[in-house]
Amino acid sequence: MKIAFIGGGAMGEAMIRGILGKGVAAPKDLVVSDVSQVRRELLSKEYGIRTLADNKGATKGADLVVLAVKPQNLPPVAEEIKHPPPEQLVVSILAGGTLSKLCQALDHSSVVRAAPNMPAQIGQGITVWTATAETSDRQRELARSILSAVGREIYVAEEKYLDMATALGGSGPAYVFLFIEAFIDAGVHIGLPRDMAQEVVIQTILGSTSTIEKMGKHPAVLRNMVTSPGGTTTEALAQLEKGAFRSLLLEAVAAAHSKAQRL
Ligand SMILES: NC(=O)c1ccc[n+]([C@@H]2O[C@H](COP(=O)([O-])OP(=O)(O)OC[C@H]3O[C@@H](n4cnc5c(N)ncnc54)[C@H](OP(=O)(O)O)[C@@H]3O)[C@@H](O)[C@H]2O)c1
C-alpha cells in the first residue's frame, strides 16, 4: 500500500512511526510532504522515507493520502490536491471539518474523517472514525490498518459521534493531565515530597485504569470496593461531591462538544 502524508508534524510522525513499526507499509511506500525543511530532513533521516515540499506531487500514485496539517492550513492544501483519482482514499485527521465540507473542498467522494488523540504519539491512542458512503470495503480496511497502528480505533456509521469523540478522547488527555497535576499538588499540600507524590499518583492512575480493564467491572463498583464505611475515602469523596466534581466534568465535556461542532 502506498501512503502519502500531507504534513509531517507531531501526529503525522506518530502515524508514520506506527505504520512502519507495525509493518503496515515499508519505508519505500511512504512519502511525506511538508513545508518545513527541518521536518522533512528529520523524517527522511529517522525513518528512511521520501520527503517532498510538493503536496500534489506527494499524492501521485498513492492508495491513501493522510491529511495531517493544522485545520487552518486545509484550504490551500485542499486546493493543491483537489480532484484526486477516484480510487484514492483521503483520510483527514484534522480536528473539526465535516465529511461533506472535506468532500466539497477536495472535490472527491472517497473520504475518511478520523478523530485520533494525543497518546497516539506513543501508540496508545484512541481514534473514532467514519467514512463516506462511497468508500469501498477495501478502502475502509486500509483506513483501519493505518489508524490501528497508533492505538485502538472505533468505526462509527454516524458522523455526529466524531465531535463527541473529540470532546471526550481528543481533548480528554488535557483533562487527565490537569487532574494528575492537581492530584500531585494535593499530595504536596499535605506534606509528601513532590517526586514521591508524582510516583504515587501516576501509579495509582495506571493501576486504577488497568483494574477497570482486567476486572471488567463498572468503575462505580470498584469505587465502592475502595470506600469503607466511615473511612478516609468517603471523607474525600464527600468533598469532591460537594465541589460538584461530576457536574463540572459534564459541563466541561459538553462545552468541548459544542466548540467541536462549531469548528
Ligand atoms: N497533535 C495531536 O495530539 C492531535 C490529536 C488529534 C488530531 N490532531 C490533528 O492532526 C493535525 C496535525 O496536528 P499536529 O499536531 O501533527 O500539527 P503540527 O505538528 O503543526 O504538524 C503539521 C505539519 O504540517 C506542516 N504544514 C503546514 N502547512 C502546510 C502545507 N500547506 N503543506 C504541507 N505541510 C504543511 C507544518 O509545518 P509548519 O510547522 O512549518 O507550519 C507541520 O510540520 C491537526 O489538524 C490536528 O487537529 C492532532
The ligand as a Gaussian input file, in Angstrom:
#p B3LYP/6-31G(d) Opt

LIG

0 1
 N       -1.264000      16.587000      17.940000
 C       -2.305000      15.899000      18.393000
 O       -2.289000      15.340000      19.507000
 C       -3.543000      15.741000      17.546000
 C       -4.615000      14.954000      18.025000
 C       -5.751000      14.801000      17.218000
 C       -5.813000      15.408000      15.983000
 N       -4.758000      16.176000      15.555000
 C       -4.881000      16.841000      14.258000
 O       -3.781000      16.453000      13.466000
 C       -3.423000      17.534000      12.613000
 C       -1.925000      17.714000      12.698000
 O       -1.595000      18.047000      14.041000
 P       -0.087000      18.116000      14.507000
 O       -0.100000      18.243000      15.982000
 O        0.704000      16.999000      13.865000
 O        0.329000      19.526000      13.845000
 P        1.799000      20.031000      13.507000
 O        2.786000      19.401000      14.435000
 O        1.727000      21.512000      13.416000
 O        2.077000      19.409000      12.048000
 C        1.598000      19.957000      10.868000
 C        2.749000      19.995000       9.871000
 O        2.225000      20.437000       8.606000
 C        3.109000      21.413000       8.093000
 N        2.401000      22.277000       7.138000
 C        1.815000      23.490000       7.367000
 N        1.267000      23.961000       6.227000
 C        1.490000      23.022000       5.281000
 C        1.164000      22.949000       3.904000
 N        0.496000      23.911000       3.281000
 N        1.563000      21.847000       3.224000
 C        2.254000      20.861000       3.837000
 N        2.609000      20.891000       5.132000
 C        2.215000      21.950000       5.850000
 C        3.596000      22.152000       9.321000
 O        4.739000      22.917000       9.049000
 P        4.936000      24.281000       9.917000
 O        5.055000      23.861000      11.339000
 O        6.194000      24.871000       9.348000
 O        3.718000      25.120000       9.669000
 C        3.845000      20.987000      10.274000
 O        5.120000      20.410000      10.075000
 C       -4.211000      18.763000      13.082000
 O       -5.202000      19.089000      12.129000
 C       -4.825000      18.363000      14.385000
 O       -6.125000      18.889000      14.538000
 C       -3.636000      16.351000      16.301000

